[in-house]
Amino acid sequence: MTKYMAENSYIDTSMQKGGIAGFSGCVEHTSVLSQLIHEAKTGKKNLAVVWLDLANAYGSVPHKLIEMAMDHYHIPEHIKKIVQKYFGGIQLRFTVDNKTTAWQKLEKGIVTGCTISPILFIMSMNIIMKAAERETRGPKTDSGIFLPATRGFMDDLTVTTSSHIQERWILSALEETRLRNDTFPTVVKGNTKREEQHGAVRNKNSRRRTKRRAKAVELSRQGAWMKWNLPERKITWAELWRMEPFRISFMLRSVYDALPSPSNLHQWGLIEEPSCKLCGERGTMAHIISGCKVALTQGRYRWRHDKVLKHLAEILDIERRKKRPSNTEAKQIRFVREGDTGHATKSHQHFILDKGSEWNMRADIGKKLVFLECVQTTLRSDIVVWSQSSKMIVAIELTVPWEERCEEAYQRKKEKYTELMTTCRERGWKAWLFPVEVGCRGFPAQSVWRMLQAMGIVGKARKTAVRQLGEAAECSSCWLWHRDDLSWKPSADE
């Protein structure tokens, strides 16, 4: 079978050298990799390298994958039957104390030391590696040759690309193990014509996104959004029609750092000094929107914070007032008769507000919030939701930072309130802490999604809530951007 695979060029020996006679795989792969690293260092080029060692590789190969691999590579029918009978006859049973299980048929795993197992493993791995090969091409050598992005020696893989973004694409493809237009283990044997058309459109759109992302990586400022570890924000046409033109302009240009900030105007040759009007420091967009000390002292950032906090408090207050099912009902056990098939029941997800009753809420809006009397502290979170009868408390701390500093803000707020939550638990309260971040340009962090779900806001309601919080932050930042004069006296309705 190895000779059959090699003679028909089913195995690309430039990628997979393990188990194929006549190839010094370890030596060749190591030499190529050393040369790539040397050229990247001397030429000061980007090179991303990932070494993968698949855990329990032999024991995790599904037999269904082996069967589909043999079909994919047109293995003769009588050979396939021999292999299927061979693996179908392998059974295991286990003994625990004095009890022994019945014989169990194996659905995955190949035999270590068996002569047929290496080529079967290589066939299965080749399908997965081919799926990743279509995501992007490998790095280019100084001689102008593009090398494969993936190299394997049995279950040991090395992935080399020209950027970490391309590396992510290949790793995602390896994880999903999808093979676009080729046969691959699946329940459906073939695609309908309509499915193939949709697949072609998706592939074309994917290539366009890939091209845009590759271009963005090369831009240090306009491509800074690639560094954000935040969920994507999707803008619908209905939302665009509702927006004012100046707000659309701010939303798009702020993401790509294309607003006429003093720093940009100075770089474009339109002004002489790139100084901030308020404090005199370098007036970058990040400085004006979230880093100016004078703006902080005047309360501009606090005003934006309170605008977002007000929306968040309204969302949580509506959820808090909802009537909730009682938790005192006994769980019923449904028995299934012998020979009958039981019906799967959906497990009910319990949220924090479902665990208590008579919930109250305080928000740090307009007046100084005082924490509960159960703990003496000078700290005050932005929102406190508690149930005196159930002795439960939820503290929510909101931050509206620069998008690239969301993770830093999360860790800072978490460390600040962890001791307070520990004190509450020591006094018999069940306590939850949720530091949440809404980017100042309208991109809520994943912590917002987690907090809303934990409080019982899920599905469409959660998406709507996240969108409202993002819009509140973005509108407030837009207003701050246009109000860059020295005076700052926001009216009551602003």
PEBEL-V462301 format. One record per backbone hydrogen bond with DSSP energy under -1.0 kcal/mol. CO is the residue of the C=O (numbers start at 1). NH is the residue of the N-H. E is the energy in kcal/mol with one decimal. If there is no record, write none. Layout:
# PEBEL-V462301
co=CO nh=NH e=E
co=CO nh=NH e=E
This chain:
# PEBEL-V462301
co=1 nh=5 e=-2.4
co=2 nh=6 e=-2.2
co=3 nh=7 e=-2.8
co=4 nh=8 e=-1.5
co=5 nh=10 e=-2.3
co=6 nh=9 e=-1.4
co=11 nh=13 e=-1.1
co=12 nh=15 e=-1.8
co=12 nh=16 e=-2.7
co=15 nh=152 e=-4.4
co=17 nh=20 e=-1.0
co=20 nh=23 e=-1.0
co=23 nh=25 e=-1.5
co=24 nh=28 e=-2.6
co=25 nh=29 e=-2.7
co=26 nh=30 e=-2.1
co=27 nh=31 e=-2.2
co=28 nh=32 e=-2.4
co=29 nh=33 e=-2.5
co=30 nh=34 e=-2.4
co=31 nh=35 e=-2.0
co=32 nh=36 e=-2.2
co=33 nh=37 e=-2.3
co=34 nh=38 e=-2.2
co=35 nh=39 e=-2.5
co=36 nh=40 e=-2.2
co=37 nh=41 e=-2.0
co=38 nh=42 e=-2.5
co=39 nh=43 e=-2.4
co=40 nh=45 e=-2.0
co=48 nh=161 e=-2.1
co=50 nh=159 e=-2.8
co=52 nh=157 e=-2.7
co=58 nh=110 e=-1.9
co=61 nh=109 e=-3.3
co=62 nh=66 e=-1.5
co=63 nh=67 e=-2.3
co=64 nh=68 e=-2.3
co=65 nh=69 e=-2.1
co=66 nh=70 e=-2.2
co=67 nh=71 e=-1.9
co=68 nh=72 e=-2.5
co=69 nh=73 e=-2.0
co=70 nh=75 e=-2.7
co=71 nh=74 e=-1.2
co=76 nh=80 e=-2.0
co=77 nh=81 e=-2.1
co=78 nh=82 e=-1.5
co=79 nh=83 e=-2.2
co=80 nh=84 e=-2.7
co=81 nh=85 e=-2.5
co=82 nh=86 e=-2.1
co=83 nh=87 e=-2.4
co=84 nh=88 e=-2.4
co=85 nh=89 e=-1.4
co=87 nh=90 e=-1.1
co=90 nh=106 e=-1.2
co=92 nh=104 e=-3.5
co=94 nh=101 e=-2.8
co=96 nh=99 e=-2.4
co=99 nh=96 e=-2.9
co=104 nh=92 e=-2.2
co=107 nh=63 e=-2.8
co=111 nh=114 e=-1.3
co=116 nh=120 e=-1.6
co=117 nh=121 e=-2.6
co=118 nh=122 e=-2.4
co=119 nh=123 e=-2.3
co=120 nh=124 e=-2.0
co=121 nh=125 e=-2.7
co=122 nh=126 e=-2.5
co=123 nh=127 e=-1.3
co=124 nh=128 e=-1.4
co=125 nh=129 e=-2.7
co=126 nh=130 e=-2.3
co=127 nh=131 e=-1.5
co=128 nh=132 e=-1.5
co=129 nh=133 e=-1.7
co=132 nh=135 e=-1.5
co=139 nh=147 e=-2.4
co=141 nh=144 e=-1.8
co=145 nh=141 e=-2.8
co=149 nh=160 e=-2.8
co=151 nh=158 e=-2.6
co=152 nh=17 e=-2.1
co=153 nh=156 e=-1.7
co=155 nh=54 e=-1.5
co=156 nh=153 e=-2.5
co=157 nh=52 e=-3.2
co=158 nh=151 e=-2.1
co=159 nh=50 e=-2.3
co=161 nh=48 e=-2.7
co=163 nh=167 e=-1.4
co=164 nh=168 e=-1.9
co=165 nh=169 e=-1.7
co=166 nh=170 e=-2.0
co=167 nh=171 e=-2.4
co=168 nh=172 e=-2.6
co=169 nh=173 e=-2.2
co=170 nh=174 e=-2.6
co=171 nh=175 e=-1.9
co=172 nh=176 e=-2.7
co=173 nh=177 e=-2.3
co=192 nh=196 e=-2.2
co=193 nh=197 e=-1.9
co=194 nh=198 e=-2.4
co=195 nh=199 e=-2.4
co=196 nh=200 e=-2.2
co=197 nh=201 e=-2.1
co=198 nh=202 e=-2.6
co=199 nh=203 e=-2.4
co=200 nh=204 e=-2.1
co=201 nh=205 e=-2.6
co=202 nh=206 e=-2.6
co=203 nh=207 e=-2.2
co=204 nh=208 e=-1.9
co=205 nh=209 e=-2.6
co=206 nh=210 e=-2.5
co=207 nh=211 e=-2.3
co=208 nh=212 e=-2.3
co=209 nh=213 e=-2.7
co=210 nh=214 e=-2.5
co=211 nh=215 e=-1.8
co=212 nh=216 e=-2.3
co=213 nh=217 e=-2.1
co=216 nh=219 e=-1.2
co=221 nh=224 e=-1.7
co=223 nh=226 e=-1.6
co=224 nh=227 e=-1.9
co=225 nh=228 e=-1.2
co=236 nh=240 e=-1.9
co=237 nh=241 e=-2.2
co=238 nh=242 e=-1.1
co=239 nh=243 e=-1.0
co=244 nh=248 e=-2.1
co=245 nh=249 e=-2.4
co=246 nh=250 e=-2.0
co=247 nh=251 e=-2.7
co=248 nh=252 e=-2.3
co=249 nh=253 e=-2.4
co=250 nh=254 e=-2.3
co=251 nh=255 e=-1.0
co=252 nh=256 e=-1.2
co=253 nh=258 e=-3.2
co=259 nh=261 e=-2.6
co=261 nh=265 e=-3.1
co=262 nh=266 e=-2.1
co=263 nh=267 e=-1.9
co=264 nh=268 e=-2.4
co=265 nh=270 e=-2.8
co=274 nh=283 e=-3.3
co=276 nh=280 e=-1.3
co=281 nh=276 e=-3.3
co=282 nh=284 e=-1.7
co=283 nh=263 e=-2.1
co=284 nh=288 e=-2.3
co=285 nh=289 e=-2.5
co=286 nh=290 e=-1.9
co=287 nh=291 e=-1.8
co=292 nh=296 e=-1.8
co=293 nh=297 e=-2.4
co=294 nh=298 e=-2.4
co=295 nh=300 e=-2.2
co=299 nh=303 e=-2.0
co=300 nh=304 e=-1.9
co=301 nh=305 e=-2.5
co=302 nh=306 e=-2.5
co=303 nh=307 e=-1.7
co=304 nh=308 e=-2.0
co=305 nh=309 e=-2.6
co=306 nh=310 e=-2.4
co=307 nh=311 e=-1.4
co=308 nh=312 e=-2.3
co=309 nh=313 e=-2.8
co=310 nh=314 e=-2.1
co=311 nh=315 e=-2.1
co=312 nh=316 e=-2.3
co=313 nh=317 e=-2.4
co=314 nh=318 e=-1.9
co=315 nh=319 e=-1.6
co=316 nh=320 e=-2.4
co=317 nh=321 e=-1.6
co=337 nh=340 e=-1.8
co=352 nh=355 e=-1.4
co=360 nh=386 e=-2.1
co=362 nh=384 e=-2.7
co=363 nh=365 e=-2.2
co=372 nh=375 e=-1.4
co=382 nh=364 e=-3.0
co=383 nh=396 e=-2.8
co=384 nh=362 e=-2.5
co=385 nh=394 e=-3.2
co=386 nh=360 e=-3.1
co=387 nh=391 e=-1.1
co=387 nh=392 e=-1.6
co=391 nh=430 e=-2.5
co=392 nh=387 e=-2.5
co=393 nh=432 e=-1.9
co=394 nh=385 e=-2.7
co=395 nh=434 e=-2.6
co=396 nh=383 e=-2.2
co=397 nh=436 e=-2.8
co=399 nh=438 e=-2.3
co=401 nh=440 e=-2.6
co=402 nh=405 e=-2.7
co=403 nh=406 e=-1.3
co=405 nh=409 e=-2.1
co=406 nh=410 e=-2.3
co=407 nh=411 e=-2.2
co=408 nh=412 e=-2.1
co=409 nh=413 e=-2.4
co=410 nh=414 e=-2.2
co=411 nh=415 e=-2.3
co=412 nh=416 e=-1.6
co=413 nh=417 e=-1.7
co=414 nh=418 e=-1.2
co=417 nh=421 e=-2.1
co=418 nh=422 e=-2.1
co=419 nh=423 e=-2.0
co=420 nh=424 e=-1.9
co=421 nh=425 e=-2.1
co=422 nh=426 e=-2.1
co=423 nh=427 e=-1.0
co=424 nh=429 e=-2.2
co=425 nh=428 e=-1.7
co=430 nh=393 e=-2.7
co=432 nh=395 e=-2.8
co=434 nh=397 e=-1.7
co=436 nh=399 e=-1.8
co=437 nh=445 e=-2.8
co=439 nh=442 e=-2.3
co=443 nh=439 e=-2.0
co=445 nh=448 e=-1.2
co=446 nh=450 e=-2.2
co=447 nh=451 e=-2.2
co=448 nh=452 e=-2.3
co=449 nh=453 e=-2.0
co=450 nh=454 e=-2.3
co=451 nh=455 e=-1.7
co=452 nh=457 e=-2.8
co=453 nh=456 e=-1.2
co=454 nh=352 e=-2.6
co=459 nh=463 e=-1.8
co=460 nh=464 e=-2.5
co=461 nh=465 e=-2.2
co=462 nh=466 e=-2.6
co=463 nh=467 e=-2.3
co=464 nh=468 e=-2.3
co=465 nh=469 e=-2.2
co=466 nh=470 e=-2.4
co=467 nh=471 e=-2.5
co=468 nh=472 e=-2.2
co=469 nh=473 e=-2.0
co=470 nh=474 e=-2.4
co=471 nh=475 e=-2.9
co=472 nh=476 e=-1.9
co=473 nh=477 e=-2.3
co=474 nh=478 e=-2.2
co=475 nh=479 e=-2.1
co=476 nh=480 e=-2.4
co=477 nh=481 e=-2.3
co=478 nh=482 e=-1.7
co=479 nh=483 e=-1.5
co=491 nh=494 e=-1.0
